Amino acid sequence: MSAALLNHGFKVAHTAFTKRAFELADVISDAPCFCDYKELDKLFPHSKFVYLERSLDDWVPSIQMLIKKMSAELEPDGYLHPVLKRAFNTTFKLSVNNNLQSAHFRECYLTHQYSIDKYFVGRNDLLKINISEQGSLQKLLGFLAIPNNAAGSFPHLNIGKQVDNWKQVKHSNKINSLAAGKDHRKFFDYQ
């Protein structure tokens, strides 16, 4: 989604860990948005939200592989950004007992989906799409009121264990997740 929206004129941060990244970007995807959507909704009224749906049978093995790959870095002494660690640990309630169990991730997915549905009930600022489905890019562009007559689909960057291909994307509208501003590299104080 991030790569597709770059090509439609949006300034995009795939993850945002500073106030400044949020100020610079038109679109922010992934962490911490999937965890902090309620707080961000209050900070940025009139924003639009997109929930990426995926079948549980596809999502569970994918998240298991990601968590396995990131497990050491999600620990308190791991190198990942503290905002990213918090988002993952809050959303997936990671512990030694449930770290890679399918049933645990299924429950996390369903709980998260229920929370999203409950929070956005009766509102028109949430789009739920499965980006692998035909026409999903056109649905997104329509939701964002972007004229688009061309057929197309989302680029597929992260395949298998390649989960950080966003780093290879070169575009003038790409926003650094750690952009510094007047508050240096501080994040919001809503915690």
CORKAHU-V923902 format. One record per pair of residues at least 24 apart in sequence whose ideal C-beta (glycine too) atoms are under 8 Angstrom apart, sorted by the first residue. I is the first residue (numbers start at 1). J is the second residue. D is the distance in whole Angstrom. If there is no record, write none. Layout:
i->I j->J d->D
i->I j->J d->D
//
This chain:
i->1 j->29 d->6
i->1 j->50 d->7
i->1 j->52 d->7
i->1 j->131 d->6
i->1 j->140 d->7
i->1 j->154 d->6
i->2 j->27 d->7
i->2 j->29 d->5
i->2 j->30 d->8
i->2 j->166 d->6
i->2 j->169 d->8
i->3 j->154 d->8
i->3 j->155 d->5
i->3 j->157 d->6
i->3 j->166 d->7
i->3 j->169 d->6
i->4 j->137 d->6
i->4 j->140 d->8
i->4 j->154 d->5
i->4 j->155 d->6
i->6 j->169 d->7
i->6 j->171 d->5
i->6 j->173 d->5
i->6 j->174 d->6
i->7 j->171 d->8
i->8 j->141 d->7
i->8 j->144 d->8
i->8 j->146 d->6
i->8 j->148 d->8
i->9 j->173 d->7
i->10 j->173 d->6
i->11 j->173 d->5
i->11 j->174 d->8
i->11 j->175 d->5
i->12 j->173 d->6
i->12 j->174 d->6
i->12 j->175 d->6
i->13 j->174 d->8
i->13 j->175 d->4
i->13 j->176 d->7
i->13 j->177 d->5
i->13 j->179 d->8
i->14 j->166 d->4
i->14 j->177 d->7
i->15 j->84 d->7
i->15 j->177 d->5
i->16 j->175 d->7
i->16 j->177 d->5
i->17 j->81 d->5
i->17 j->83 d->5
i->17 j->84 d->7
i->17 j->177 d->5
i->17 j->178 d->6
i->17 j->185 d->8
i->17 j->187 d->6
i->18 j->177 d->7
i->18 j->178 d->6
i->18 j->179 d->6
i->18 j->180 d->7
i->18 j->181 d->7
i->18 j->183 d->8
i->18 j->185 d->5
i->18 j->186 d->7
i->18 j->187 d->6
i->19 j->181 d->6
i->19 j->183 d->5
i->19 j->186 d->6
i->19 j->187 d->6
i->19 j->188 d->6
i->20 j->179 d->4
i->20 j->180 d->6
i->20 j->181 d->3
i->20 j->182 d->8
i->20 j->183 d->7
i->20 j->185 d->8
i->21 j->175 d->6
i->21 j->176 d->7
i->21 j->177 d->5
i->21 j->178 d->7
i->21 j->179 d->5
i->22 j->188 d->8
i->23 j->181 d->6
i->24 j->175 d->5
i->24 j->179 d->6
i->25 j->175 d->4
i->31 j->83 d->7
i->31 j->84 d->5
i->31 j->87 d->4
i->31 j->88 d->7
i->32 j->83 d->5
i->32 j->84 d->7
i->32 j->86 d->7
i->32 j->87 d->4
i->34 j->87 d->7
i->34 j->91 d->6
i->34 j->112 d->7
i->35 j->86 d->7
i->35 j->87 d->4
i->35 j->88 d->8
i->35 j->90 d->5
i->35 j->91 d->5
i->36 j->87 d->7
i->36 j->190 d->8
i->37 j->116 d->7
i->37 j->119 d->7
i->38 j->119 d->6
i->39 j->188 d->7
i->39 j->190 d->4
i->41 j->119 d->8
i->42 j->190 d->8
i->43 j->188 d->7
i->43 j->190 d->7
i->46 j->125 d->8
i->47 j->125 d->7
i->48 j->125 d->5
i->48 j->126 d->8
i->48 j->127 d->7
i->48 j->143 d->7
i->48 j->144 d->7
i->49 j->120 d->7
i->49 j->125 d->6
i->49 j->126 d->5
i->49 j->127 d->7
i->50 j->126 d->8
i->50 j->127 d->5
i->50 j->128 d->8
i->50 j->129 d->7
i->50 j->140 d->7
i->50 j->143 d->7
i->51 j->113 d->8
i->51 j->116 d->5
i->51 j->126 d->6
i->51 j->127 d->7
i->51 j->128 d->5
i->51 j->129 d->8
i->52 j->129 d->7
i->52 j->130 d->7
i->52 j->131 d->6
i->53 j->113 d->8
i->53 j->128 d->5
i->53 j->129 d->7
i->53 j->130 d->5
i->54 j->130 d->6
i->54 j->132 d->8
i->55 j->130 d->8
i->56 j->106 d->6
i->56 j->109 d->6
i->56 j->110 d->8
i->59 j->105 d->8
i->59 j->109 d->6
i->60 j->102 d->5
i->60 j->105 d->5
i->60 j->106 d->6
i->60 j->109 d->7
i->63 j->92 d->7
i->63 j->105 d->5
i->63 j->109 d->8
i->64 j->100 d->5
i->64 j->102 d->7
i->64 j->105 d->6
i->65 j->161 d->7
i->66 j->163 d->6
i->67 j->92 d->7
i->67 j->94 d->7
i->67 j->99 d->7
i->67 j->100 d->6
i->68 j->100 d->6
i->69 j->161 d->7
i->69 j->163 d->7
i->71 j->99 d->7
i->81 j->177 d->8
i->81 j->178 d->8
i->83 j->187 d->6
i->86 j->191 d->8
//
